[in-house]
Amino acid sequence: MLKIMKQAKAAFSLLSADEIVKQSELPVHFGLVADGPSAYAEMEEFLAPSTLPRQEWRQRISQVHRASDADVPSNVDIVLYEPGLPCPAGAYTFHRGNTQATCAEILKDKKDLDLALGRQFLPFRRPVVERIIHMVSQENALFAVATALPNVVPNLLELPWAFGEFASDTAFLTANQVRMAFQIAAACGKPVGLGDQKTAVLTIAAGAFGWRALARELVGHIPLGGGLIPKGAIAYAGTYLAGKGLEYLHVHDGAPSAAQREQLYQEGLERGRSFTKTLHLGANRA
C-alpha cells in the first residue's frame, strides 16, 4: 500500500488543475449567419438559453455575434449558419430539431476547444463529458495491456504522460482518472483541483487500490477470451463507471443508484471488451 501511495503521489504531481481550468476558461466566440431576426433568435436561444441565470446569460450572449450587427468582430472561433443557407467550408449548419448533430459536428473539428465549449455553452456540456469519459477509458485500457503487447507500446506516445513516469498500472489508472475528474469538473463549470474535489478523488483512489484484486477476481469469470482482453476491459469499465459517477454528480446533481452502477459497469465492460479486442487484433496483425 505504501508503495502504491508513493507512486500515486508522483503521478498526481504531473496533474495540472490550473492548466485544465485555463483551457476551459478560454473565451469561445460564435458568429451567426441568418436571413432574419427570428432565425438569429433561435440560434441564440440554442447557445445561450434564456433559462440561464441572468448574469451568466449576459456573459454568454456577449460571446455570440450576429453577422448583421454593426460591431461584429472580424474573427470568431465558430461560425454557425441558419439551415437552408449555403454553408461554406469551415462553418457549420444549425440543425433545427437535431441540436445534438450540431454539437457533434463542431466538437469533431474543435477538439482543442472542447473544455471551453462544455464550460461556457450548455448544449455542449453533456457531449463533452461523454467524450472525456470515453477517451480516458480508452487510455486506461490501452495502458493496462500495453506492457504485454509490444506492438501497442508506440501508441503510448499519444497518452498524456510518458510510460516511464509510472511504476505500475495502478498509479497510472489513478492519476488518469483524477485527470478525468478535473476535466469533467472544468467542463461543467465546477471548481477544479485536489482540494475542491476531495470526495471524487478519494473515491477514485479507493477504486484504484482495489483494481488489481478486482481484475484477478473477474478475469476467471468473464467469457471475454484470453487474459489481456479481460484486463483491458476491466480497466475501461472501472474508469467508465468513475466517469459516469462524476457525470451524475456534476450534470444531474445526484449519484447513480446501486442498480444503475451495476448497469453502467456492465456497459463499460462491454465497451472495453470491444475496444481491447480491437487492440489485440491490431497487434496480432502487426
C-alpha positions as CSV (number, residue, x, y, z in Angstrom):
1,M,0.0,0.0,0.0
2,L,2.8,2.4,0.9
3,K,4.5,1.7,-2.5
4,I,1.2,2.4,-4.3
5,M,0.7,5.6,-2.3
6,K,4.2,6.8,-3.3
7,Q,3.5,6.0,-7.0
8,A,0.2,7.8,-6.9
9,K,1.7,10.9,-5.3
10,A,4.3,11.0,-8.1
11,A,1.6,10.6,-10.7
12,F,-0.5,13.4,-9.1
13,S,2.4,15.8,-9.3
14,L,2.1,15.6,-13.1
15,L,-1.5,16.8,-13.0
16,S,-2.1,20.5,-13.6
17,A,-5.5,21.6,-12.5
18,D,-4.6,25.2,-13.3
19,E,-3.9,24.3,-16.9
20,I,-7.2,22.5,-17.3
21,V,-9.0,25.5,-15.8
22,K,-7.1,27.8,-18.2
23,Q,-8.2,25.7,-21.2
24,S,-11.9,25.7,-20.0
25,E,-12.0,29.5,-19.4
26,L,-10.6,30.5,-22.8
27,P,-13.4,32.6,-24.3
28,V,-15.2,31.0,-27.3
29,H,-17.0,33.3,-29.7
30,F,-19.7,32.3,-32.1
31,G,-20.6,34.1,-35.3
32,L,-24.2,33.6,-36.5
33,V,-25.4,34.0,-40.1
34,A,-29.1,34.1,-40.8
35,D,-31.7,35.8,-43.0
36,G,-33.8,37.3,-40.3
37,P,-34.3,38.2,-36.6
38,S,-36.3,35.1,-35.8
39,A,-33.6,32.7,-37.1
40,Y,-30.9,34.7,-35.2
41,A,-33.0,34.5,-32.0
42,E,-33.4,30.7,-32.5
43,M,-29.7,30.1,-32.7
44,E,-29.0,32.5,-29.8
45,E,-31.5,30.5,-27.7
46,F,-29.7,27.3,-28.6
47,L,-26.3,28.7,-27.4
48,A,-27.5,30.9,-24.5
49,P,-30.8,29.6,-23.2
50,S,-33.0,32.3,-21.6
51,T,-33.4,30.0,-18.6
52,L,-29.8,30.6,-17.6
53,P,-29.2,32.8,-14.5
54,R,-29.2,36.4,-15.8
55,Q,-25.6,37.2,-15.2
56,E,-24.4,34.0,-16.9
57,W,-26.8,34.7,-19.8
58,R,-25.4,38.1,-20.3
59,Q,-21.8,36.7,-20.4
60,R,-22.7,34.0,-22.9
61,I,-24.8,36.2,-25.2
62,S,-21.8,38.6,-25.3
63,Q,-19.8,35.8,-27.0
64,V,-22.5,35.3,-29.7
65,H,-22.4,37.7,-32.6
66,R,-24.9,38.3,-35.4
67,A,-23.4,38.9,-38.9
68,S,-25.8,41.8,-39.2
69,D,-24.5,43.6,-36.2
70,A,-22.6,46.8,-36.8
71,D,-19.9,45.9,-34.3
72,V,-19.4,42.2,-35.2
73,P,-15.8,41.1,-34.6
74,S,-13.6,40.4,-37.6
75,N,-12.7,36.9,-36.3
76,V,-14.7,34.4,-34.3
77,D,-13.9,30.8,-33.3
78,I,-17.0,29.1,-34.8
79,V,-19.4,30.3,-37.5
80,L,-23.0,28.9,-37.4
81,Y,-25.4,29.2,-40.4
82,E,-29.2,29.1,-40.4
83,P,-30.4,25.9,-42.0
84,G,-31.2,26.4,-45.7
85,L,-28.5,28.9,-46.3
86,P,-25.4,27.9,-48.3
87,C,-22.8,27.0,-45.7
88,P,-19.1,27.5,-46.7
89,A,-16.3,25.2,-45.7
90,G,-15.1,25.7,-42.2
91,A,-18.6,26.8,-41.0
92,Y,-21.4,24.8,-39.6
93,T,-25.1,24.4,-40.2
94,F,-27.5,24.8,-37.2
95,H,-29.6,21.6,-37.4
96,R,-33.0,22.7,-36.3
97,G,-34.6,19.8,-34.3
98,N,-31.4,17.9,-34.0
99,T,-29.1,20.1,-32.0
100,Q,-27.0,17.0,-30.9
101,A,-25.9,16.8,-34.5
102,T,-24.8,20.4,-34.5
103,C,-22.7,19.9,-31.3
104,A,-21.2,16.7,-32.7
105,E,-20.1,18.3,-35.9
106,I,-18.5,21.2,-34.1
107,L,-16.8,19.1,-31.5
108,K,-15.4,16.7,-34.2
109,D,-13.3,19.6,-35.6
110,K,-12.8,21.8,-32.5
111,K,-11.2,19.3,-30.1
112,D,-8.9,22.0,-28.7
113,L,-12.0,23.9,-27.6
114,D,-14.0,21.0,-26.0
115,L,-13.4,22.0,-22.4
116,A,-14.2,25.7,-23.1
117,L,-17.3,24.8,-25.1
118,G,-18.6,22.5,-22.3
119,R,-18.0,25.0,-19.6
120,Q,-19.4,28.1,-21.5
121,F,-22.2,26.7,-23.6
122,L,-24.7,24.4,-22.0
123,P,-25.7,22.4,-25.2
124,F,-22.1,21.1,-25.4
125,R,-21.7,20.1,-21.8
126,R,-23.0,16.5,-22.0
127,P,-21.3,15.5,-25.2
128,V,-18.0,17.0,-24.0
129,V,-18.3,15.0,-20.7
130,E,-19.1,11.8,-22.7
131,R,-16.1,12.4,-24.9
132,I,-13.8,12.8,-21.9
133,I,-15.1,9.6,-20.3
134,H,-14.6,7.5,-23.4
135,M,-11.2,9.0,-24.2
136,V,-9.8,8.4,-20.7
137,S,-11.4,4.9,-20.5
138,Q,-9.6,4.0,-23.8
139,E,-6.3,5.4,-22.5
140,N,-6.5,3.3,-19.4
141,A,-7.5,0.1,-21.3
142,L,-4.5,0.7,-23.6
143,F,-2.1,1.2,-20.7
144,A,-3.4,-1.9,-19.0
145,V,-2.5,-4.2,-21.9
146,A,0.4,-2.2,-23.4
147,T,3.2,-3.9,-21.5
148,A,2.1,-7.3,-22.7
149,L,1.6,-6.1,-26.3
150,P,4.9,-4.7,-27.6
151,N,3.3,-3.6,-30.9
152,V,1.0,-1.3,-29.0
153,V,3.7,0.4,-26.9
154,P,4.4,3.1,-29.6
155,N,0.8,4.3,-29.2
156,L,1.7,5.3,-25.6
157,L,3.2,8.4,-27.2
158,E,-0.4,9.5,-27.7
159,L,-1.2,9.2,-24.0
160,P,-0.9,12.3,-21.7
161,W,2.3,11.2,-20.0
162,A,5.4,9.1,-20.8
163,F,5.3,5.4,-19.9
164,G,8.4,5.6,-17.7
165,E,6.9,8.0,-15.3
166,F,4.7,5.2,-13.8
167,A,6.0,2.3,-11.8
168,S,2.6,0.4,-12.0
169,D,-0.6,0.4,-13.9
170,T,-2.4,1.2,-10.6
171,A,-0.6,4.6,-10.4
172,F,-1.3,5.4,-14.0
173,L,-5.0,4.4,-13.8
174,T,-5.4,6.5,-10.6
175,A,-3.7,9.6,-12.0
176,N,-5.6,9.4,-15.3
177,Q,-8.9,9.1,-13.5
178,V,-8.1,12.1,-11.4
179,R,-7.3,14.0,-14.5
180,M,-10.6,12.9,-15.9
181,A,-12.3,14.2,-12.7
182,F,-10.6,17.6,-13.2
183,Q,-11.6,17.8,-16.9
184,I,-15.3,16.9,-16.2
185,A,-15.5,19.4,-13.4
186,A,-14.0,22.1,-15.6
187,A,-16.3,21.3,-18.5
188,C,-19.3,21.6,-16.1
189,G,-18.1,24.9,-14.6
190,K,-17.3,23.4,-11.2
191,P,-14.2,24.1,-9.0
192,V,-11.2,22.1,-10.1
193,G,-8.4,20.6,-8.1
194,L,-7.5,18.1,-5.4
195,G,-8.7,20.4,-2.6
196,D,-12.0,21.2,-4.4
197,Q,-12.7,17.6,-5.4
198,K,-11.8,15.6,-2.3
199,T,-14.7,13.2,-2.4
200,A,-14.3,12.4,-6.1
201,V,-10.5,11.9,-5.7
202,L,-10.9,9.7,-2.6
203,T,-13.5,7.6,-4.4
204,I,-11.2,7.2,-7.4
205,A,-8.2,6.4,-5.2
206,A,-10.2,3.7,-3.3
207,G,-11.2,2.1,-6.6
208,A,-7.6,2.2,-7.9
209,F,-6.3,0.4,-4.8
210,G,-8.8,-2.4,-5.4
211,W,-8.2,-2.6,-9.1
212,R,-5.7,-5.4,-9.2
213,A,-7.8,-7.6,-6.8
214,L,-10.9,-6.9,-9.0
215,A,-9.0,-7.9,-12.1
216,R,-7.8,-11.1,-10.6
217,E,-11.3,-11.9,-9.4
218,L,-13.2,-11.2,-12.6
219,V,-10.8,-12.4,-15.2
220,G,-11.8,-16.0,-14.4
221,H,-15.5,-15.3,-14.6
222,I,-15.9,-13.1,-17.7
223,P,-16.0,-15.0,-21.0
224,L,-14.0,-12.5,-23.0
225,G,-11.3,-14.8,-24.1
226,G,-7.6,-14.5,-23.2
227,G,-6.0,-12.8,-20.3
228,L,-5.2,-9.5,-22.0
229,I,-8.8,-8.7,-23.1
230,P,-10.3,-9.0,-19.6
231,K,-7.5,-6.8,-18.1
232,G,-8.1,-4.1,-20.6
233,A,-11.9,-4.4,-20.4
234,I,-11.9,-4.1,-16.6
235,A,-9.6,-1.1,-16.7
236,Y,-12.0,0.5,-19.2
237,A,-15.1,-0.4,-17.2
238,G,-13.7,0.9,-13.9
239,T,-12.8,4.2,-15.5
240,Y,-16.1,4.4,-17.3
241,L,-18.0,3.9,-14.1
242,A,-16.0,6.5,-12.3
243,G,-16.6,9.0,-15.2
244,K,-20.3,8.3,-15.2
245,G,-20.5,8.8,-11.5
246,L,-18.8,12.2,-12.0
247,E,-21.3,13.0,-14.8
248,Y,-24.2,12.2,-12.4
249,L,-22.7,14.5,-9.8
250,H,-22.0,17.5,-12.0
251,V,-24.6,17.2,-14.7
252,H,-27.5,15.7,-12.8
253,D,-26.7,16.8,-9.3
254,G,-27.0,13.4,-7.9
255,A,-25.5,9.9,-7.8
256,P,-26.4,6.7,-9.6
257,S,-28.2,4.0,-7.6
258,A,-26.7,0.6,-6.9
259,A,-28.6,-0.8,-9.8
260,Q,-27.5,2.0,-12.2
261,R,-23.9,1.5,-11.1
262,E,-24.1,-2.2,-11.9
263,Q,-25.7,-1.4,-15.3
264,L,-23.0,1.3,-16.1
265,Y,-20.2,-1.1,-15.1
266,Q,-21.6,-3.8,-17.4
267,E,-22.0,-1.2,-20.2
268,G,-18.4,-0.1,-19.7
269,L,-17.2,-3.8,-19.6
270,E,-18.8,-4.4,-23.0
271,R,-17.3,-1.2,-24.5
272,G,-14.0,-2.1,-23.0
273,R,-14.1,-5.6,-24.4
274,S,-14.8,-4.3,-27.9
275,F,-12.0,-1.7,-27.7
276,T,-9.4,-4.1,-26.2
277,K,-10.3,-6.7,-28.8
278,T,-9.5,-4.1,-31.5
279,L,-6.1,-3.5,-29.9
280,H,-5.4,-7.2,-29.6
281,L,-6.3,-7.9,-33.2
282,G,-4.3,-4.9,-34.4
283,A,-1.3,-6.1,-32.5
284,N,-1.6,-9.7,-33.9
285,R,-1.7,-8.4,-37.5
286,A,1.3,-6.1,-37.0
